[in-house]
Structures are given as C-alpha cells and as structure tokens.
Amino acid sequence: MNSIPNFEMIFYWSQDDAAMIVEVPELPSCKADGATYEEALANVRVVISEWIETAKEIGRSIPVPKRRLAYA
C-alpha cells in the first residue's frame, strides 16, 4: 500500500456493534471498524486510501491533514 497522509482519527468503542469504531473527520463519511484498536486502524488505513483514490477519480479535492482537531 502506498504511503497515506496522517489524518486525525477518532477511536471509540461501540457497545451496540461490539467493535472499535474509527472516524476520519477531515474526510467526509470516512470511517471503519474492527474487533480491536489495531484491526480498526488497519481497516481505516485501507478506507483512507480508497477515499483518496475515489476523490482523485471524480475530481474532488483532497484535504491537507491539519494534524490537530479544532474541536472534539
């Protein structure tokens, strides 16, 4: 997998899903899950790559990672 930018990620446990959820606020609708933190992180890296690839294909701009949330 190519190197992907380091976007801010928010991790939280979902009791309803019995899974770790990770969201990428700077990339609309970009999120993944996994049974563990490590699995969720690996999955979101794939989703980020796919989000960027799709954005390029449809001509959408790709945000530059801010590296720090303005809100939480």
C-alpha positions as CSV (number, residue, x, y, z in Angstrom):
1,M,0.0,0.0,0.0
2,N,1.3,3.5,-0.8
3,S,2.0,5.9,1.9
4,I,-1.1,7.7,3.0
5,P,-1.4,11.1,4.8
6,N,-1.7,11.2,8.5
7,F,-5.3,12.5,9.1
8,E,-6.7,13.0,12.5
9,M,-8.6,9.9,13.7
10,I,-11.2,9.5,16.5
11,F,-11.5,6.0,18.0
12,Y,-14.3,4.8,20.3
13,W,-15.9,1.6,21.4
14,S,-19.4,0.8,20.2
15,Q,-21.2,-1.4,22.7
16,D,-24.1,-1.8,20.2
17,D,-21.7,-3.1,17.5
18,A,-19.2,-4.8,19.9
19,A,-16.5,-3.1,17.8
20,M,-13.9,-0.4,17.9
21,I,-15.0,2.4,15.5
22,V,-12.6,4.9,13.9
23,E,-13.7,8.1,12.1
24,V,-11.6,10.5,10.0
25,P,-13.3,13.9,10.4
26,E,-11.4,15.6,7.6
27,L,-12.7,13.1,5.1
28,P,-16.5,13.1,4.9
29,S,-18.1,9.7,5.6
30,C,-14.6,8.1,6.1
31,K,-14.8,5.5,8.9
32,A,-14.1,1.9,9.7
33,D,-14.4,-0.6,12.5
34,G,-12.6,-3.7,13.9
35,A,-12.7,-6.1,16.8
36,T,-9.6,-4.3,18.3
37,Y,-7.9,-0.9,18.1
38,E,-5.2,-2.4,15.8
39,E,-7.8,-4.0,13.5
40,A,-9.8,-0.8,13.2
41,L,-6.6,1.2,12.5
42,A,-5.6,-1.3,9.7
43,N,-9.1,-1.1,8.2
44,V,-9.3,2.7,8.3
45,R,-5.9,2.9,6.5
46,V,-7.4,0.9,3.6
47,V,-10.6,3.1,3.7
48,I,-8.5,6.3,3.6
49,S,-6.6,5.0,0.6
50,E,-9.8,4.2,-1.2
51,W,-11.3,7.5,-0.2
52,I,-8.3,9.4,-1.7
53,E,-8.3,7.2,-4.8
54,T,-12.0,7.8,-5.4
55,A,-11.6,11.5,-4.8
56,K,-8.9,11.7,-7.5
57,E,-11.1,9.7,-9.9
58,I,-14.1,12.1,-9.6
59,G,-12.0,15.3,-9.3
60,R,-12.7,16.0,-5.7
61,S,-10.1,17.9,-3.8
62,I,-8.2,16.1,-1.1
63,P,-7.7,18.0,2.2
64,V,-4.3,18.5,3.6
65,P,-4.2,16.9,7.0
66,K,-4.5,19.5,9.8
67,R,-2.9,17.1,12.3
68,R,-5.0,18.5,15.1
69,L,-8.7,18.8,15.6
70,A,-10.2,22.2,16.0
71,Y,-13.0,20.6,18.1
72,A,-13.6,17.3,19.9
